[in-house]
Structure formats: structure tokens, C-alpha cells
Amino acid sequence: MAPRVLSSSSSQAQAWLLRLSLCAAVFSTSCVFAVSFLAVASPPIETKIELYAVVLDAGSTGTRVCVYRVLFQENKCHGGLGQATVQVPALVSRRIGPGIALYAERQQGRKSQDRATSIDDLHPETQAQAYFKPDGHDSGEQHASLLASHVDRLERLKEAVEAGGAAGKPREAEAPHHNVNTERFGREDDIDGGLEEYLERLRAIVEEALPSEDQRRRAFLFFRGTAGMRALPAEKSERLLEQVRASMASWGLYLPAGSVGVTGGEAPRAGGGEGASGDARRATGEGDQGGTTAKKLRAGLVEMGGASAQVVIQLPPGLRPPGSYTPLASTVKLSERRPGDAAARGPEFPPIRVHRHAAVNARAGGDFVEVDLCTERHIVYSKSYMGLGRQHAMMEHIHDSVQHALAEHKAAIRAGQGLPPTREAPFEASIPCLPSDIRVHVRPSRLAQNAAFDEDLEKSLQDEEEDYPEAGRAAGVPTAAPSAARKEEETRGETSERGERESGRSKIKVHHPAGIPKKGMPSDEFMWAIMGDNGANMMDFIEKVAAQGGSSHLGCHEHVALRLNRVPDLPFEIHPDIALYATENFYHFNEYVLRAAGAPELSGAKLARAAARLCEMAEVRDVLQEIHPKAAKEKAQTACFGLVLMSEFLTRVLRLQRERELLAVNDINGVEISWTAGVPMLYLPHIIREAEGSQTGAAESAASPSVPKSSSAKETEQGGSGAAKTGSRDLRGTRDEL
């Protein structure tokens, strides 16, 4: 599809939804879904200057490179700002894995054991990867007993829910929600080489998109870390950003000051939720029916990624909650930062400001933001929910299930209602949201940390191709159960190492069996553990726990409900005239799990009905038969949890009626919904004006426009802001040439 500039007559409504996509990405994951294409509404003007913008979206599971053609014209916006018109779709939009945040933990990457990570990696639906490895499945009497005990506990909790009142929230679940940064994704086994190799792969994409030196002279480079990098400690994030900045300074593109950073958590979550609905209405057969409908071309965008979920709602005057805010009229400054922010965490996004008002509830005050869109200002509500991304929440579910089971069994031993684990009767945990033929291992020592940082669990969750062979799946042939020899190896604490198995050499590695106290304890510690509290203290010496899927819809719903009851819900009800759109995991689940590609209408009730059916399936192969044949195996393994999480998020957190419909979309008329196009649209006018102001004297005294130096040389000579200043001087020369 050839790049095009969207005109105001044909794309006003489409621009609304595309602009929404920026607001959930500029600052926390929620701040960047919005403004991307306000500038697309301007008519063609002959004096526009052609530039390029390269935006790197460094997410939790991979980095996407987007290259855009941008037309710039001076003095088109209020305050003398120029206007950057972004042409969509992007010239190039390609993604590589894993998430770059992994390199902060392991600077020297290692080769993948299963595959080489390709520069042509596509979205997760095209990756033949599964999350869980069903080795060592044992559906014996102990597991049945544990599951029965778990179901009995769920029945008791159900009674507590019913006694909790009409709100349906168990009284015991009213603990305050702690919104902490716990996002970290990408598996270490995906790493291919080190950080320099990773960045060179990104550079190769850019140079392929901009093959000539002249194009690269006109290109601005922006790097924005999102979910995965926000989870890193500040010092690790800063160190990684310095390495990224140093490498990208040699790419030969303009690297403006503040262009390499991490989107902030509480910084203004930019926006403009307006405009989303028009194109989607046309896609579903609805058109603009005059002034009444045009006034309702306002939208909300709901996104659930791998690490977090977010909502952005454009609030037109007639549909705003009363007394929540007043318009702002402050001036805009480039690189404005809040007190206490680390420099590496990036500048404030200039055209986006938090609105705080005395009438606003304190918990929601920072979620209303004002967005400066060239000649207009708009108010949106934008909220990010850290840790509620589907993949991260799944890891938390496993951690929570194991932790609860350990505490419950320890209490039973202490009360004389249970026995300490032994080799003949090891302790196991049940995970209600997973099919019963899934079995993972969790180290109790890891339970004290956030689930996203549990690398042992990540490795345990990896699947091998031979576990679910494509040929067998396509023919409907059941996956072979673990052999008796494999079960015996696991019981004895012996397993075959993957690398040696691949090379054809089978070697047994001896380790401590799961579910029993470790050996080698000093005699005094052993006696204390076995004698104290009826032996309950023996549970503290278990090094690894085997956790088996429970295939329980009731248990899964109860777990997710308790989790989301600790999350603050929306401070107002979304007006029914505001059209809602759902992206990312909502879209993928509608397409691949619900098999509703031609029916984008989605609701909490629709998701809940599918969950009730799939959660009771005991084996992954049964779920595979129900979902789309092209769906990734991981979708079958986590379908139950994902459906329940999305349904409960819509109804409990966003306070939507169960039958309230959203449209599940990931693109509009072939243009991907992405915040990346909004970065040059909003940043470039401020960068150019600031650089021109600081370089006026130098430019006038120069005999002639200088040939652009490499970005690395400019930064070395002039410091952090030198790239922006020199880039502007060269840009003025470029304008003269044009």
C-alpha cells in the first residue's frame, strides 16, 4: 500500500481512532493512544518540506521499527509552531524479539536453544511457540485429592462472595491496590547475540527503509522504551539507555535531545480520544448521518498487552463527568521534567499535560489530561493498569496459586489435618486457570519477588515443538502422554537436559525431586522442622513445587475476581454514546480463540460464555480443536485465563455492562493502530522551533550551510543537546536546497 496523506474530508473520523492510539504510548503504556494523526487533516501545501521519522517502540516482548515520511510546514499551528503531517501507513513497520530490557540483565546474550530469532518476526499469532511444557503429567490420586480440596475451598469462597453484597466483591478482597511497576517480558532463550547485535539488526531495518544517504540526512530518530523497560530499576534502565544512545548516535540520523528515553508512569498520558469511531462505524455499515452523528464521533480505546492494560477515552463536552476539570491555557515547553525524575526516563511530552482540579477525586486527578493538537486542545481520560497484561497476569496467577497452596497445606499440618510431604507423597499445587495436562515447576524462593522476574518459571513455561507436533495437531491426533520412563525419572529426580537431548546424547542430570524438603539439612535444623508444629516447618524447606493445571472455571473466575477487586475501578461510568474499541489481546482473542474474524463485536458476556466452555476442558488438545487452526499453541494453553481476565477487566474495572459491545480492531482501512506516528507529529515542531531559536545567531554568521556531521561527532562536540541543535542547522540548509 502506497503511503498517503489523509485528507480532512475523507479521514476525519478515521483520524480520531488513529489519534487515540498515541495516547497510550507517549507516557505510561496508557498515555499513548491518541494524537497520532491530527496533522493529517491539513490540505496539501506546496511549500511543505519532506522529512523522515524513525520511531523505535521498545516493548516488553520485542522492538518495532516504524519509518514514516513526514511533510513539515512552518507557522501552521498556534504560537508559530510548525505542523508535521505524517503519511500513513508507515514506509516500514517491522518487529524483532525479544524485549530489549532483557539486555539490562544479561549484557552478553546467548544463542537460542530452539531457533534463531528472525528480523522478520511477526505478531505472536504467527509464532509456533507454546507457553507450557506438559512433561511429567501425573493425574494420580494425589492430584485428584488436591483438586477436590481446592474445589471445596472455592465453594466456601463463593458463599463469601454471595454474602458480600450486591457489588459481588468478597469482603476479604478489599485490600488496597498497589500499582507497582512489575512489567518484564521476553524469554532469555529468545536472545540471539548481545546488545550490539540486537541494535545492528534494528539499524539494518532502518537502512533498508532509507537506503540513500540523502534520505538518512533528512531522518529524525526516536527511541521509546515502554512496558519492559519501565519495570527495570532506574540505574539499570539508565545504563541500558546510555548504551542505546551511544550506538544510535553512529547511525547517521538526527538524534535530537531527549529522543532516547522511557515513557513515564505518571507523566501526562496524552491524548485525544476523539475521532476513533468514524472509520469503524463505516466499517460496520454506519456512516456519518449529519450533525447529530458527527457530534458523537468520540471514542474510547481499551488495550490489553502482555504487561499492562490501559484505557483512553476522549471526552466531548456533552459527555464529560460534571465538575471534573477546567480547560488549561498554559504554554508548552520542550523537555520539561517533573521534580525527581531521572533524566534517562525521558522528557515530558510537550503537548500533553496532566490536569488537576480541586473537584477531582485525588486518585483520578492525574488521569485527566489535556492534549495540545496544533490548533485545538482536547481533554481525555487515560489510565494504565500495570501488571494486568495477559502474559504477566498469567505468571502472577501461577505464583499466587502456589503460594496459597503452600500456606494452606502448612496450616493443615499444624492443625493435625495433614502430613508433611515425603518422597512417596510429595506436595503439589493446583492452578485452576490451566488445563489439567499442563505441569510447571515453581521455586518457593522466587515467590517473594514479582512473578515477572521469575526466570525459573519462565523457563519451565517454555514448550518444545515435539510436545505438540503440527502434523498430529492438524490431523486431530492426541499428543502422546509422558512415558512411564519419563515419569520414573521425574520421581527419582532425574531428567534429560535439553541441549544434550538435541545432540542425540542422552545424559541424566540428578536434581532434588519437586514437592519434598531438601536433603543435606543439619541434624538440629531437621529435628526442629520435623518436631515443631507437627512438622509444618518442613514445608519451608521445599526447593521446588510441581504445579498442575486444574481445569476449573469456577476457580479461575474466583482467582481473577479477587485480583481485580484490588484494582481501583473507573471513577465514572462511560457514557453509552461513546463508542468503544478494543485492541491487542482483545483483537487476537476475538480472531483466534473466539473464531469471530468477521464479527468484531465483543462484550464481557461474550468472553465469559466462551470461558465457561473452554475452562472446563481438561486437555490442551481439546482446546486446540475449538480455536482457530492458525492460532499459536500458547493461545490454547492460556485461553481460559485470558478470556476470564478480559471479561472481568471490562465489567469490574471499567464498569461496563456485561452486554456492552466494543469493536475488536487492530487497524483501520489497512492502517495499523499505533502511537508511533504521533511521536514525530507532536515532537518535531517543538524540536525544530527550539533548535532554530538557539541557533539563529550561529546560522546567520555561517558562510554557508554546513554538511551534516555524524550524530556521534555532534554529540561528542556539543553534549546531549548538540544533536538537536546541529540537526536544526542542517535542516535549515536542507530547506534552502528544496
C-alpha positions in Angstrom: 0.0 0.0 0.0 1.4 3.3 -1.0 1.9 6.0 1.6 -0.7 8.7 1.6 -1.7 11.8 3.5 -5.1 11.5 5.0 -7.3 14.4 4.0 -9.8 16.1 6.2 -12.7 15.3 4.1 -12.1 11.5 3.8 -10.4 10.7 7.1 -11.7 12.9 9.8 -13.4 10.1 11.6 -10.5 7.7 10.9 -8.1 10.2 12.3 -10.0 10.1 15.6 -9.3 6.4 16.2 -5.7 6.7 15.0 -5.1 9.6 17.3 -6.4 7.5 20.2 -3.6 5.1 19.6 -0.9 7.7 20.6 -2.4 8.5 23.9 -1.5 5.1 25.3 2.1 5.2 24.3 3.7 8.6 25.0 3.9 8.2 28.7 2.9 5.2 30.6 1.5 2.5 28.4 -1.8 4.2 28.7 -0.6 7.6 27.7 0.0 6.8 24.2 -3.0 6.1 22.2 -4.1 9.3 20.9 -3.0 12.2 18.8 -1.2 10.5 16.1 -2.9 12.0 13.1 -4.4 15.4 13.9 -1.9 16.9 11.4 -3.3 14.6 8.7 -6.3 16.8 8.3 -4.4 19.7 6.6 -4.8 20.2 2.9 -1.8 19.7 0.5 0.5 22.7 0.6 3.3 23.1 -2.0 5.8 24.6 0.5 6.0 21.6 2.7 9.4 20.1 3.4 9.9 16.4 3.2 11.5 14.7 6.2 11.6 11.2 7.6 11.0 9.9 11.1 12.2 6.6 12.6 10.4 5.6 15.7 11.6 2.5 17.7 8.9 1.2 20.0 10.8 -0.9 22.6 8.1 -3.0 24.1 8.0 -5.9 26.6 8.4 -8.7 24.1 10.1 -7.0 21.2 11.1 -3.8 19.4 9.1 -2.5 16.5 10.8 -0.2 13.9 8.4 2.3 12.2 9.7 4.6 9.4 7.4 7.4 8.3 7.5 10.1 5.6 6.7 13.5 7.2 5.8 16.7 5.5 6.7 19.8 7.6 5.4 23.3 7.2 6.2 26.3 9.4 3.8 28.6 11.2 0.7 26.5 10.8 -0.2 25.9 14.4 -0.9 28.4 17.2 2.1 30.1 18.8 4.0 30.0 15.5 4.7 26.2 15.7 5.2 24.3 12.5 2.9 21.4 11.5 4.2 17.9 10.9 2.0 15.9 8.6 2.7 12.2 8.9 1.9 9.9 6.0 0.4 6.6 6.7 0.8 3.7 6.6 4.5 3.6 7.6 7.1 3.0 4.9 8.3 0.1 7.1 6.9 -1.5 10.2 8.9 -4.5 11.4 9.5 -6.1 14.7 12.3 -8.2 16.2 12.4 -10.0 19.5 13.0 -10.2 22.4 12.3 -7.2 24.5 15.4 -5.0 24.8 15.0 -4.9 28.6 16.5 -8.4 28.8 19.9 -7.0 27.9 19.9 -4.9 31.0 20.1 -8.2 33.0 22.4 -10.1 30.6 24.7 -7.9 28.5 26.2 -10.9 26.8 23.3 -12.6 25.1 23.3 -16.3 24.2 22.2 -18.3 21.2 18.6 -19.6 21.2 18.4 -23.2 22.0 15.4 -23.8 19.8 15.6 -21.3 17.0 17.3 -18.1 15.7 15.3 -15.0 16.3 14.5 -13.6 12.9 14.5 -10.0 11.8 11.1 -10.8 10.2 9.4 -11.8 13.4 5.7 -11.2 13.2 3.0 -10.8 15.8 2.5 -13.6 18.4 -0.2 -15.3 16.3 2.4 -16.3 13.7 4.9 -17.8 16.2 4.7 -21.5 16.7 5.5 -21.1 20.4 3.7 -22.5 23.4 3.8 -21.3 26.9 3.7 -24.5 28.9 5.5 -27.8 28.7 3.4 -30.8 29.8 6.3 -33.1 30.7 5.8 -35.3 33.7 2.0 -35.2 33.8 0.7 -37.2 36.6 -3.1 -37.4 37.1 -2.8 -39.7 40.1 -4.8 -39.9 43.3 -2.8 -37.1 45.0 -3.7 -34.6 42.3 -7.3 -35.6 42.4 -7.3 -35.1 46.1 -5.7 -31.7 45.8 -8.2 -30.7 43.2 -11.1 -31.8 45.3 -9.8 -29.8 48.2 -9.4 -26.8 46.0 -12.9 -27.0 44.7 -14.2 -27.3 48.2 -12.4 -24.1 49.1 -13.8 -22.4 46.1 -17.3 -23.3 47.2 -16.7 -21.7 50.5 -15.3 -18.6 48.9 -18.4 -18.5 46.6 -20.6 -18.3 49.7 -18.4 -15.4 50.9 -18.9 -13.6 47.6 -22.7 -14.0 47.8 -22.6 -12.7 51.4 -20.5 -9.7 50.3 -23.5 -7.8 48.9 -24.8 -6.7 45.6 -21.4 -5.4 44.4 -20.3 -9.1 44.3 -16.9 -8.4 46.0 -15.8 -10.7 48.7 -15.3 -8.8 51.9 -11.8 -10.4 52.3 -10.7 -8.9 49.0 -10.9 -5.2 49.8 -7.2 -4.8 50.4 -5.7 -1.7 48.8 -4.3 -2.0 45.3 -0.6 -1.3 44.9 0.1 -0.1 41.4 3.7 -1.1 41.1 6.0 -1.4 38.1 6.3 -5.2 37.6 6.4 -5.5 33.8 9.1 -7.5 32.3 8.8 -9.8 29.4 10.7 -11.8 26.7 12.3 -15.1 27.4 16.1 -15.4 27.7 16.1 -18.2 25.3 15.0 -15.8 22.6 18.2 -13.8 22.9 20.4 -14.1 19.9 23.8 -12.5 20.4 24.4 -9.4 22.6 23.0 -5.9 22.7 25.2 -4.6 19.9 24.0 -7.4 17.6 20.4 -6.6 18.6 20.9 -2.9 17.8 22.6 -3.8 14.5 19.5 -5.7 13.4 17.4 -2.6 14.1 19.8 -0.5 12.2 19.6 -2.9 9.2 15.9 -2.4 9.1 16.3 1.4 9.1 18.9 1.4 6.3 16.8 -0.9 4.2 13.9 1.5 4.5 16.1 4.6 3.9 18.7 3.3 1.5 20.1 6.6 0.3 22.4 9.0 2.3 20.1 11.9 1.3 17.1 10.2 3.0 19.1 9.5 6.2 20.2 13.1 6.3 16.5 14.1 6.5 15.6 11.5 9.1 15.0 12.0 12.8 15.4 9.1 15.2 13.3 8.4 18.3 13.6 5.6 20.8 10.9 4.9 23.3 11.1 2.1 25.9 7.7 1.1 27.2 6.5 -1.8 29.4 9.6 -3.9 29.8 12.0 -1.0 30.4 9.7 0.7 32.9 10.0 -2.4 35.0 13.7 -2.1 35.4 15.4 -0.4 38.3 16.3 3.2 37.5 20.1 2.5 37.4 19.7 -0.4 35.0 17.4 1.5 32.8 19.8 4.5 32.6 22.7 2.2 31.9 20.9 0.5 29.1 19.6 3.8 27.6 23.2 5.1 27.6 24.3 2.1 25.6 21.4 2.5 23.2 22.1 6.2 22.8 25.8 5.7 22.1 25.1 3.1 19.5 22.3 5.1 17.7 24.5 8.2 17.6 26.5 6.4 14.9 23.6 5.6 12.7 23.9 8.8 10.7 20.4 10.1 11.5 19.4 13.1 13.6 19.2 12.1 17.2 17.5 15.1 19.0 18.0 15.8 22.7 15.5 13.7 24.7 14.8 11.4 21.8 16.0 8.3 23.7 14.1 7.5 26.8 11.4 5.5 28.6 7.8 6.5 28.7 7.0 7.7 32.3 4.4 6.1 34.5 2.6 9.1 35.9 3.5 11.6 33.3 0.7 13.1 31.3 -1.0 10.3 29.4 -1.5 12.1 26.1 -4.5 12.1 24.2 -7.3 12.9 22.1 -9.6 10.1 22.1 -11.7 11.8 19.6 -12.0 10.5 16.1 -11.8 6.8 16.7 -15.3 5.9 15.9 -15.9 7.3 12.5 -14.0 4.9 10.4 -15.0 1.9 12.5 -18.7 3.0 12.1 -18.2 3.0 8.3 -16.5 -0.4 8.5 -19.7 -1.8 10.2 -22.1 -0.2 7.8 -22.7 3.0 9.6 -22.0 6.4 8.0 -22.0 10.0 9.1 -25.6 10.9 9.2 -25.4 14.6 9.6 -24.6 16.9 12.5 -26.1 14.7 15.2 -23.9 11.7 14.4 -20.9 13.9 13.9 -21.1 15.2 17.4 -20.9 11.6 18.6 -17.7 10.8 16.8 -15.9 10.4 20.0 -14.4 7.1 21.2 -12.7 5.1 23.9 -9.8 2.7 23.3 -9.2 -0.3 25.5 -6.0 -2.2 25.1 -4.6 -5.3 26.9 -1.0 -6.1 26.0 1.4 -8.6 27.5 2.5 -6.5 30.5 -0.3 -4.0 31.2 -3.8 -2.9 30.2 -4.9 0.6 29.5 -8.0 2.7 28.6 -8.1 6.1 26.9 -11.4 7.9 26.5 -11.9 11.1 24.6 -14.5 13.2 26.5 -16.6 15.5 24.3 -18.1 18.4 26.2 -21.6 17.0 26.4 -20.4 13.6 27.7 -17.9 14.7 30.4 -18.4 13.8 34.1 -19.6 17.0 35.8 -17.1 19.1 37.7 -14.1 17.1 36.8 -11.8 19.6 35.2 -11.4 23.0 33.5 -9.5 23.9 30.4 -5.8 24.7 30.6 -4.1 27.6 28.8 -0.5 27.0 29.8 2.4 27.4 27.4 4.2 24.4 26.1 7.9 23.8 26.8 10.1 21.2 25.3 11.9 18.6 27.6 10.0 19.8 30.7 10.5 17.3 33.5 8.9 16.7 36.8 11.0 17.1 40.0 12.7 13.9 41.0 12.5 12.3 37.5 15.6 10.6 36.3 16.9 12.2 33.1 17.1 8.8 31.4 13.4 8.3 32.0 12.7 10.9 29.2 11.2 14.3 28.9 7.7 15.3 29.5 5.8 15.1 26.2 5.4 18.8 25.4 1.9 19.0 24.1 0.4 16.8 26.9 -0.3 18.0 30.4 -1.9 16.5 33.4 -5.0 18.3 34.5 -5.5 18.5 38.3 -8.6 20.2 39.7 -9.8 20.5 43.3 -13.1 18.9 42.4 -11.5 15.8 41.1 -11.1 12.7 43.3 -7.4 12.5 44.2 -7.0 9.0 42.7 -8.3 10.2 39.3 -6.9 13.7 39.2 -3.7 12.8 37.3 -5.6 10.6 34.8 -7.4 13.5 33.1 -5.0 15.1 30.6 -5.1 18.0 28.2 -3.7 17.4 24.7 -2.4 20.3 22.6 -3.2 19.3 19.0 -1.8 22.1 16.8 -4.8 24.4 16.7 -7.0 22.6 19.2 -6.9 21.4 22.8 -8.7 18.2 23.9 -9.4 16.5 27.2 -9.1 12.8 27.6 -9.1 10.3 30.5 -6.1 7.9 30.3 -5.3 5.2 32.7 -2.7 2.4 32.7 -3.1 -0.7 34.8 0.4 -2.1 35.4 0.6 -5.9 35.7 -2.8 -6.6 34.1 -1.3 -7.5 30.8 -2.4 -11.1 29.9 1.0 -12.7 30.0 2.2 -11.0 33.1 -1.1 -11.7 34.9 -0.8 -15.3 33.9 2.6 -15.6 35.7 1.1 -13.9 38.7 -1.8 -16.4 38.8 0.7 -19.3 38.9 2.7 -17.6 41.7 -0.4 -16.8 43.7 -1.8 -20.4 43.3 1.4 -22.0 44.5 1.8 -19.5 47.4 -1.7 -20.1 48.6 -1.4 -23.8 48.4 1.8 -23.8 50.4 0.2 -21.7 53.1 -2.9 -23.8 53.2 -1.1 -27.1 53.5 1.2 -25.8 56.2 -1.8 -24.7 58.2 -3.4 -28.1 57.7 -0.3 -29.9 59.1 -0.1 -27.5 62.0 -3.8 -28.3 62.8 -3.2 -32.0 62.6 -5.3 -32.3 59.4 -2.4 -33.1 57.1 1.0 -34.7 56.9 4.4 -33.3 55.9 5.4 -34.1 52.3 7.5 -37.2 51.7 9.0 -38.8 48.6 6.1 -41.2 48.4 3.6 -38.3 48.9 5.2 -35.1 47.6 3.4 -31.7 47.8 1.8 -30.4 44.7 -0.2 -27.3 43.9 -3.2 -26.8 41.6 -3.6 -23.9 39.1 -7.3 -23.5 38.3 -7.0 -21.5 35.1 -4.8 -24.0 33.2 -5.8 -27.3 31.6 -5.1 -30.3 33.7 -2.4 -31.7 31.4 -0.2 -28.7 32.0 2.5 -29.1 34.6 5.1 -26.5 35.6 7.7 -26.1 38.4 7.9 -23.1 40.7 10.6 -22.4 43.3 9.2 -21.1 46.6 12.2 -18.9 47.0 11.0 -17.0 44.0 7.6 -16.3 45.4 8.8 -13.3 47.4 9.6 -11.4 44.2 7.3 -10.3 41.4 6.3 -13.1 39.0 7.6 -11.2 36.0 11.1 -11.6 37.3 10.9 -15.4 37.9 13.2 -16.6 35.3 13.0 -20.2 36.5 9.2 -20.2 35.9 9.7 -18.6 32.5 12.0 -21.5 31.5 9.5 -24.0 32.9 6.8 -22.4 30.9 8.5 -22.9 27.6 7.2 -25.5 25.2 9.1 -27.7 22.7 7.8 -28.4 19.2 7.7 -32.2 19.8 5.2 -31.7 22.6 2.5 -30.6 20.2 3.6 -31.7 16.7 1.9 -29.7 14.0 1.1 -32.9 12.0 -0.6 -34.5 14.9 -2.5 -31.4 15.7 -3.7 -30.9 12.2 -4.9 -34.5 11.9 -6.5 -34.4 15.3 -4.2 -37.0 16.7 -3.8 -36.8 20.5 -0.5 -35.7 21.9 1.5 -38.6 23.4 1.4 -38.7 27.2 4.7 -38.7 29.0 6.2 -42.2 29.0 6.5 -44.3 32.1 10.2 -44.0 32.0 9.9 -40.2 32.0 7.6 -40.3 35.0 10.0 -42.6 36.8 12.9 -40.2 36.0 10.9 -37.3 37.5 10.0 -39.2 40.6 13.7 -40.1 41.2 14.7 -36.5 40.5 16.3 -37.3 37.1 15.7 -35.5 33.8 17.3 -35.3 30.5 18.9 -32.0 29.7 17.6 -30.3 26.6 20.9 -29.4 24.9 22.2 -33.0 25.2 18.9 -34.4 24.1 19.1 -32.3 20.9 22.6 -33.6 20.1 21.4 -37.2 20.4 23.3 -37.9 23.6 21.1 -38.8 26.5 22.6 -37.9 29.8 20.8 -38.0 33.2 21.0 -35.0 35.4 20.2 -35.6 39.0 18.4 -32.9 41.0 16.2 -32.8 44.0 12.7 -34.0 43.4 9.8 -31.5 43.5 7.5 -31.2 46.4 9.7 -32.6 49.2 12.1 -31.0 51.7 15.7 -30.7 50.5 18.4 -33.1 51.7 21.6 -32.2 53.5 19.9 -30.3 56.3 21.9 -30.1 59.5 20.5 -32.6 62.1 19.4 -29.8 64.5 17.5 -28.0 61.8 15.9 -31.2 60.6 14.8 -32.1 64.1 13.4 -28.6 64.7 11.5 -28.8 61.4 10.1 -32.2 61.9 9.1 -31.7 65.5 7.8 -28.1 65.5 4.1 -27.6 64.7 3.5 -31.2 63.9 6.2 -31.0 61.1 4.6 -28.0 59.4 8.0 -26.3 59.2 9.1 -29.0 56.8 7.2 -27.0 54.2 9.7 -24.2 54.4 12.5 -26.5 53.1 10.8 -27.4 49.8 13.0 -26.1 47.0 10.7 -26.7 44.1 6.9 -27.3 43.7 5.2 -29.1 40.9 2.0 -27.3 39.9 -0.6 -28.9 37.8 -3.5 -27.4 35.9 -6.9 -27.6 37.5 -9.3 -27.0 34.6 -11.7 -25.2 36.9 -13.8 -22.3 35.5 -15.2 -21.5 39.0 -11.7 -21.5 40.5 -10.3 -19.3 37.6 -13.1 -16.8 37.9 -12.7 -16.6 41.7 -9.0 -16.0 41.4 -9.3 -13.3 38.8 -12.1 -11.6 40.6 -10.1 -11.4 43.8 -7.2 -10.0 41.9 -9.2 -7.3 40.1 -11.2 -6.3 43.2 -8.0 -4.8 44.5 -7.7 -2.6 41.4 -9.4 0.8 41.5 -12.3 0.9 39.1 -13.1 3.7 36.7 -14.1 6.9 38.6 -17.1 7.4 36.3 -19.4 5.5 34.0 -18.6 5.6 30.3 -21.4 7.3 28.5 -23.3 4.9 26.2 -22.8 7.4 23.3 -19.0 7.0 23.4 -18.1 4.2 21.0 -15.5 1.8 22.4 -12.8 -0.1 20.6 -10.6 -2.9 21.8 -7.1 -3.8 20.5 -4.1 -6.1 21.0 -5.1 -9.2 23.1 -8.8 -8.4 22.7 -8.5 -8.4 19.0 -6.3 -11.5 18.9 -8.6 -13.5 21.2 -11.6 -12.5 19.2 -9.9 -13.5 16.0 -8.2 -16.7 17.1 -9.9 -18.0 20.2 -13.5 -17.0 19.6 -13.0 -17.5 15.8 -15.0 -14.4 15.1 -12.8 -12.7 12.5 -15.8 -11.4 10.6 -17.7 -10.2 13.7 -15.7 -7.6 15.6 -18.4 -7.0 18.2 -17.1 -8.1 21.6 -18.5 -7.9 25.1 -17.8 -9.1 28.6 -20.7 -11.5 28.4 -19.4 -13.0 25.1 -15.9 -13.5 26.6 -17.5 -15.0 29.8 -19.6 -17.5 27.8 -16.5 -18.8 25.9 -14.5 -19.0 29.2 -17.2 -21.2 30.8 -16.9 -23.6 28.0 -13.1 -23.7 27.4 -12.1 -23.6 31.1 -13.7 -27.0 31.8 -11.6 -28.7 29.1 -9.1 -30.9 30.7 -6.5 -31.2 27.9 -4.8 -28.7 25.7 -5.6 -30.8 22.6 -9.3 -30.4 23.3 -8.9 -26.6 23.3 -6.9 -26.7 20.1 -9.8 -28.3 18.4 -12.1 -25.4 19.4 -10.0 -22.4 18.5 -8.7 -21.2 15.1 -6.4 -23.7 13.4 -3.8 -21.0 12.9 -3.8 -19.9 16.5 -0.5 -20.2 18.4 -0.4 -23.0 20.8 0.0 -20.6 23.7 -3.5 -19.4 23.0 -4.9 -22.8 23.7 -2.9 -23.2 26.8 -3.9 -19.8 28.3 -7.4 -19.4 26.6 -9.3 -19.9 29.9 -7.3 -17.4 31.9 -7.2 -14.8 29.1 -11.0 -14.9 28.5 -11.8 -14.6 32.2 -9.3 -11.8 32.7 -10.6 -9.8 29.8 -14.2 -10.3 30.7 -13.6 -9.3 34.3 -11.5 -6.3 33.4 -14.3 -4.9 31.2 -17.0 -5.4 33.8 -15.3 -4.9 37.2 -12.6 -2.4 36.4 -14.1 -0.4 33.5 -17.7 -0.8 34.9 -19.2 -1.8 31.6 -22.5 -3.6 31.4 -21.9 -7.3 30.6 -23.6 -6.9 27.2 -22.0 -3.5 26.3 -20.3 -4.0 22.9 -16.8 -3.0 21.9 -15.3 -3.3 18.4 -12.2 -5.5 18.4 -9.9 -3.9 15.8 -6.2 -3.6 15.2 -6.2 -1.5 12.1 -8.4 0.9 10.2 -8.7 0.6 6.4 -5.4 -1.3 6.4 -3.6 1.3 8.6 -2.3 -0.2 11.8 -3.5 1.5 15.0 -0.2 2.7 16.5 1.0 5.5 18.7 4.4 5.7 16.9 3.1 8.1 14.2 2.2 10.6 16.8 5.8 11.0 18.0 7.1 12.9 15.0 3.8 14.7 14.7 4.0 16.1 18.2 7.7 16.3 18.8 9.2 17.6 15.5 7.5 21.1 15.6 8.9 21.7 19.1 12.4 20.3 18.3 12.7 22.4 15.2 11.5 25.6 16.8 13.7 25.2 19.8 16.7 24.4 17.7 16.1 27.3 15.4 15.8 29.8 18.3 19.1 28.6 19.9 20.9 28.6 16.6 19.7 31.8 14.9 22.9 33.7 15.6 25.2 30.9 14.6 23.2 30.2 11.4 23.3 33.8 10.3 27.1 34.1 10.8 27.8 30.9 8.9 29.2 31.5 5.4 27.2 28.6 4.1 25.1 25.6 5.4 27.5 23.0 6.8 27.5 19.4 5.6 25.8 17.3 8.4 28.3 15.6 10.7 27.5 12.1 12.0 25.4 12.1 15.1 28.1 10.7 17.2 30.5 13.5 16.3 27.9 16.1 17.1 27.1 14.7 20.4 30.8 14.4 21.3 31.5 18.0 20.5 28.3 19.6 21.8 26.9 17.4 24.5 23.4 16.0 24.9 21.6 18.8 23.2 24.1 19.2 20.4 22.4 16.7 18.2 19.2 18.7 18.1 21.0 22.0 17.5 23.2 20.8 14.7 20.4 18.9 13.2 18.3 22.0 13.0 21.2 24.0 11.4 21.5 21.3 8.7 17.7 21.2 8.4 17.7 24.9 7.5 20.2 24.2 4.8 18.0 21.3 3.6 15.0 23.7 3.4 17.1 26.2 1.3 18.1 23.4 -1.1 14.5 22.4 -1.5 
